[in-house]
């Protein structure tokens, strides 16, 4: 392996609207971007939209063996990951009684286990180098109990916040910051396809700014959290909800 020349950022869920927006932002900043997603066709299309160095990796984040293999490939071909954006996740709107065993386990496997596996894979090298950034995609649902989101999704995002706090506590002394983002209703298929039109209109009436969040706004916050001037921020969950929830 050649000496690592560029900052390497790994974005999961990179075939989705938010992941792609973050990957584009990283590429614009001159980072080497590894785009990971389980959707091979969607990932290939997304990678073509990224200007700069983008490396698509088909990855099931819920599979620890696959995560280890992806880590070996990235280190062998590119170098150590400096920035990890744990964005891969799935939504369920089913409340407790309607959530079966398989759905519960699937939400936890993808939304929580995957982020843990990836942190376990890449955090040690960040600590050793004395610099790194981990950003976990949480959700407003963890604070509200899920206005429209189901029990499994809401619980998984609460676990993501706890994971954020735990990783931040153990990594701060080694120069690694770990933070979370808690958005509400980004303009993605989770909103456009998985909510009914009446649900969308009701939500818009409740959001003080009167609109849904744009993926580029998430990318802007991720950019800030990975910048040198954010080095004193760790263990924080940053709300991006248009005033829907204030605390």
Residue pairs with C-beta under 8 A, 6 or more apart in sequence:
1 75
1 76
1 77
1 79
3 79
4 78
4 79
4 80
6 30
6 31
6 32
6 53
7 30
7 31
7 32
7 82
7 83
8 31
8 32
8 33
8 34
8 74
8 78
8 79
8 80
8 81
8 82
8 83
9 26
9 31
9 32
9 33
9 34
9 81
9 82
9 83
9 84
9 85
9 226
10 33
10 34
10 36
10 74
10 81
10 83
10 84
10 85
10 118
10 122
11 19
11 22
11 23
11 26
11 33
11 34
11 35
11 36
11 85
11 87
12 19
12 36
12 37
12 59
12 61
12 85
12 86
12 87
12 88
12 114
12 118
13 19
13 36
13 37
13 87
13 88
13 89
13 137
14 20
14 22
14 23
14 35
14 36
14 37
14 43
14 46
14 47
14 56
14 87
15 35
15 37
15 39
15 42
15 43
15 45
15 46
16 37
16 42
16 87
16 188
16 189
17 186
17 187
17 188
17 189
17 215
18 87
18 137
18 186
18 188
18 215
18 218
18 219
19 35
19 37
19 46
19 85
19 87
19 88
20 46
20 49
20 50
20 215
21 215
21 216
21 218
21 219
22 85
22 87
22 215
22 218
22 219
22 222
23 33
23 35
23 46
23 50
23 54
24 49
24 50
24 51
24 219
25 216
25 219
25 220
25 222
25 223
26 33
26 83
26 223
27 33
27 50
27 51
27 52
27 53
27 54
28 51
28 52
29 223
30 52
31 52
31 53
31 83
32 53
32 55
32 78
33 50
33 52
33 53
33 54
33 55
34 54
34 55
34 57
34 74
34 78
34 81
35 43
35 46
35 47
35 50
35 54
35 55
35 56
35 57
36 43
36 56
36 57
36 58
36 59
36 61
36 70
36 88
37 43
37 46
37 56
37 58
37 59
37 88
38 58
38 59
38 60
38 61
38 88
40 58
43 56
43 57
43 58
44 56
46 56
47 54
47 55
47 56
55 74
55 77
55 78
57 70
57 73
57 74
59 66
59 67
59 70
60 66
61 67
61 88
61 110
61 113
61 114
61 115
61 117
61 118
62 109
62 110
62 113
62 114
62 117
64 113
64 117
67 114
67 117
67 118
67 121
68 121
70 121
71 81
71 121
71 122
74 81
75 125
80 122
80 125
80 126
80 129
81 122
81 125
81 126
82 126
82 129
82 131
82 132
82 133
83 132
83 133
83 134
83 135
83 226
84 118
84 119
84 122
84 123
84 132
84 133
84 134
84 135
85 135
85 137
85 222
86 114
86 115
86 118
86 119
86 134
86 135
86 136
86 137
86 160
87 137
88 110
88 111
88 114
88 115
89 110
89 111
89 137
89 156
90 106
90 107
90 110
90 111
90 153
91 149
91 150
91 153
91 190
91 194
92 99
92 103
92 107
92 149
92 150
92 152
92 153
93 148
93 149
93 150
93 153
93 194
93 195
94 103
94 150
94 151
94 152
95 150
95 151
96 151
98 150
99 150
99 151
99 152
103 152
104 152
107 152
107 153
107 155
107 156
108 152
108 155
108 156
108 159
111 153
111 156
111 157
111 159
111 160
112 156
112 159
112 160
112 163
115 136
115 160
115 163
116 163
119 134
119 163
119 167
122 132
123 132
123 134
123 167
123 171
123 176
125 132
126 132
126 133
126 134
126 171
126 174
126 175
126 176
127 171
127 174
127 175
127 176
128 174
129 175
130 174
130 175
131 175
131 176
132 171
132 174
132 175
132 176
132 177
133 176
133 177
133 178
133 225
133 226
134 164
134 167
134 171
134 176
134 177
134 178
134 179
135 178
135 179
135 180
135 181
135 222
135 225
135 226
136 160
136 161
136 163
136 164
136 178
136 179
136 180
136 181
137 160
137 180
137 181
137 183
138 157
138 160
138 161
138 164
138 180
138 181
138 182
138 237
139 149
139 153
139 154
139 157
139 160
139 182
139 183
139 184
140 147
140 182
140 183
140 184
140 185
140 239
140 241
140 244
140 245
141 147
141 149
141 153
141 154
141 157
142 154
142 157
142 158
142 160
142 161
142 182
143 182
143 239
143 245
143 247
144 245
145 154
146 153
146 154
147 203
148 195
148 199
148 203
149 157
157 182
160 180
161 180
161 182
161 237
164 178
164 179
164 180
164 235
164 237
165 235
167 178
168 177
168 178
168 179
168 234
168 235
169 235
171 177
171 178
171 234
172 234
172 235
175 231
177 225
177 230
177 231
177 233
177 234
178 234
178 235
179 225
179 233
179 234
179 235
179 236
179 237
179 238
180 236
180 237
180 238
181 218
181 221
181 222
181 225
181 237
181 238
181 240
182 237
182 238
182 239
182 240
182 241
183 213
183 218
183 239
183 240
183 241
184 207
184 213
184 239
184 240
184 241
184 242
184 244
184 245
185 191
185 203
185 207
185 212
185 213
185 241
185 244
186 212
186 213
186 214
186 215
186 218
187 212
187 213
187 214
187 215
188 215
191 200
191 212
192 200
195 203
203 212
204 210
204 211
204 212
206 244
207 241
207 242
207 243
207 244
208 242
208 243
208 244
209 242
209 243
210 242
211 242
212 242
213 240
213 241
213 242
217 240
218 240
221 238
221 240
224 230
225 233
225 238
239 245
239 247
